[in-house]
Amino acid sequence: MAFHDMRFPTRISFGSSGGPERRTEIVELANGFEERNTPWAHARRRYNAGYGLTGRDDLHEVIAFFEARRGRLHGFRYKDHTDFKSCPPATEVSPADQLIGTGDGATQAFQLTKTYASGDDSYTRPIAKPVAGTVRIAVDGAEQTDGTDVTVDYTTGLVTFAFLAIPGPGASITAGYEFDVPVRFDMDHLDIRLSDILAGDIPSIPLVEVRV
């Protein structure tokens, strides 16, 4: 298997449904209390892209995309229109959006992350598939020059500083970006239904996030 660094058609994903999935193991005790635990450190997203189809041209495009990925064999990028930025969807990306690390004067590479906070709790999600040309990096509020001060690996989400630009001890490293979710098809069969000569649909096109 491999990961194909290309995106599922965005106009089709716009009409999709889905979101994060967690796995929680619950043991009910004899006294009525529960013990809850999770084997997953990170959530996994699931989507159904079948709701976004609007015509036979969309059917043709999905069939081609499915065949080129060999069904479930190869992963690809997917734009989750509800969660695709380091900030809320209607807000402009800023280099101060997300804290991704603190300098120590020696570390050159930092992983892009996104933190989800509610109340006193938070969850930090690794971002492995940033969108090319959208990443902005700052050190203590000063934006860095892409390609000179810092380089971004858009296939892994790893940010690497040039030797002369390594953040000093205690420096806050922040980032803003757009990103995709790495997914694969969760079936090896497309159930295509033609309602008439000009229209049709695929009721279910399940996608599941993959670890990369």
C-alpha positions in Angstrom: 0.0 0.0 0.0 1.0 3.6 -0.4 -0.2 7.1 0.1 -1.2 9.1 -3.0 -0.6 12.8 -2.3 -3.7 14.1 -4.0 -7.0 15.3 -2.8 -10.5 13.8 -3.2 -12.6 16.2 -5.3 -13.5 19.1 -3.0 -16.8 20.0 -4.6 -18.0 16.4 -3.7 -16.5 16.4 -0.2 -18.4 19.6 0.5 -21.7 17.7 0.7 -20.3 14.9 2.7 -21.1 13.9 6.3 -18.8 12.6 9.1 -16.4 13.6 11.8 -14.2 12.3 14.6 -14.5 8.9 16.1 -13.2 7.8 19.5 -12.9 4.3 21.0 -13.9 4.0 24.7 -13.8 0.8 26.7 -16.4 0.8 29.5 -16.5 -1.7 32.3 -19.6 -1.6 34.5 -18.8 -2.5 38.1 -21.1 -4.4 40.5 -21.7 -1.2 42.6 -23.1 0.6 39.5 -20.0 2.8 38.9 -18.0 2.6 35.6 -14.4 2.3 34.7 -13.6 4.0 31.3 -10.4 3.8 29.3 -9.3 4.3 25.7 -6.7 2.5 23.7 -6.5 5.4 21.2 -4.3 8.4 21.9 -5.9 10.2 18.9 -9.3 10.3 17.3 -10.0 8.9 13.9 -12.2 10.6 11.4 -14.9 8.8 9.3 -16.9 10.3 6.4 -19.5 9.4 3.9 -18.8 11.2 0.6 -21.9 9.8 -1.1 -24.0 12.8 -0.1 -22.0 15.2 -2.2 -22.7 13.8 -5.6 -24.8 16.0 -7.9 -24.7 14.4 -11.3 -23.2 11.8 -13.7 -20.0 13.8 -14.2 -19.5 13.5 -10.4 -20.1 9.7 -10.7 -17.5 9.5 -13.4 -14.9 11.4 -11.4 -15.5 9.3 -8.3 -15.2 6.1 -10.3 -11.9 7.3 -11.8 -10.6 8.3 -8.3 -11.7 5.0 -6.8 -10.0 2.9 -9.5 -6.8 4.9 -9.4 -6.6 4.3 -5.6 -7.4 0.6 -6.2 -10.3 0.7 -3.7 -9.0 0.5 -0.1 -5.4 -0.1 -1.1 -4.0 3.5 -1.3 -4.6 6.5 1.0 -5.3 10.1 -0.2 -6.1 13.6 1.0 -9.6 14.7 2.0 -10.8 18.2 2.9 -13.0 18.2 5.9 -14.9 21.5 5.3 -15.9 21.7 9.0 -12.3 21.5 10.2 -9.5 22.3 7.8 -7.7 25.3 9.3 -5.5 26.0 12.3 -8.3 28.5 13.2 -12.1 28.5 12.8 -13.2 27.9 9.2 -14.4 31.5 8.6 -11.3 33.1 10.1 -8.1 34.0 8.2 -5.1 31.9 9.0 -2.5 33.6 11.2 1.0 32.6 12.1 0.0 32.9 15.8 -2.9 30.4 15.6 -1.3 27.3 17.2 1.6 26.8 19.6 3.6 23.9 18.2 6.7 24.0 20.4 9.1 25.9 22.6 12.7 26.5 21.5 15.7 25.2 23.4 18.5 26.6 21.2 19.2 23.2 19.6 16.0 21.6 18.3 15.5 22.3 14.6 12.4 20.3 13.7 8.8 20.7 15.1 5.6 18.9 14.2 2.5 20.9 13.2 -0.3 20.3 15.7 -3.7 21.7 16.4 -5.1 21.9 20.0 -8.8 21.6 20.7 -9.7 23.2 24.1 -12.9 23.2 26.1 -13.0 24.3 29.7 -9.9 23.1 31.5 -9.2 20.2 29.1 -7.6 20.1 25.7 -6.5 17.6 23.1 -3.5 18.1 20.7 -3.8 16.6 17.3 -0.8 16.0 15.0 -1.2 17.5 11.6 0.5 15.4 8.9 -1.0 16.8 5.7 -0.8 20.6 5.6 -1.9 22.2 2.3 1.0 23.5 0.2 1.6 27.2 0.4 -0.7 27.8 3.4 1.8 27.3 6.3 2.9 30.4 8.2 5.5 30.1 11.1 6.4 32.6 13.8 9.0 32.7 16.6 8.0 34.9 19.5 5.5 36.6 17.2 8.0 37.3 14.4 7.0 35.6 11.2 9.7 33.5 9.6 10.5 33.4 5.9 9.5 30.2 4.2 12.4 28.6 2.3 15.0 30.8 4.1 14.4 30.6 7.9 12.2 27.5 7.8 11.1 24.8 5.5 7.9 22.7 5.7 7.5 19.1 4.6 4.0 19.1 3.2 3.9 15.3 3.3 4.6 14.9 7.0 3.8 18.3 8.6 7.3 18.6 9.9 8.7 22.2 10.2 12.5 22.5 10.1 14.4 25.6 10.9 17.6 26.6 9.2 20.7 26.3 11.4 21.1 30.1 11.8 17.3 30.4 12.6 17.0 27.8 15.3 14.7 29.1 18.0 16.4 30.1 21.2 15.6 28.8 24.7 12.1 29.6 25.8 11.0 31.0 22.4 7.4 30.3 21.4 7.0 28.6 18.0 3.6 29.1 16.5 2.0 28.2 13.2 -1.1 28.8 11.0 -2.1 26.6 8.1 -4.8 24.8 6.2 -4.7 21.0 6.2 -6.2 17.8 4.8 -7.1 14.5 6.5 -5.3 11.4 5.3 -8.0 8.8 4.5 -8.7 5.7 2.4 -11.9 4.2 1.0 -13.5 1.9 3.5 -14.9 -0.4 0.9 -13.7 -2.2 -2.3 -17.0 -1.9 -4.2 -18.9 1.2 -5.5 -22.6 0.6 -5.5 -23.7 2.9 -8.3 -27.4 3.6 -8.9 -28.7 5.3 -12.1 -32.1 6.9 -11.5 -32.4 8.0 -15.2 -30.3 8.6 -18.2 -28.9 11.9 -16.9 -28.7 11.3 -13.1 -27.5 8.8 -10.6 -25.8 8.4 -7.2 -23.7 6.3 -5.0 -25.6 6.1 -1.7 -22.5 5.3 0.4 -18.9 6.2 -0.1 -17.3 5.5 3.3 -13.9 7.0 4.0 -11.8 6.4 7.1 -8.7 8.3 8.4 -5.4 6.4 8.2 -2.3 6.9 10.4 0.6 8.2 8.4 
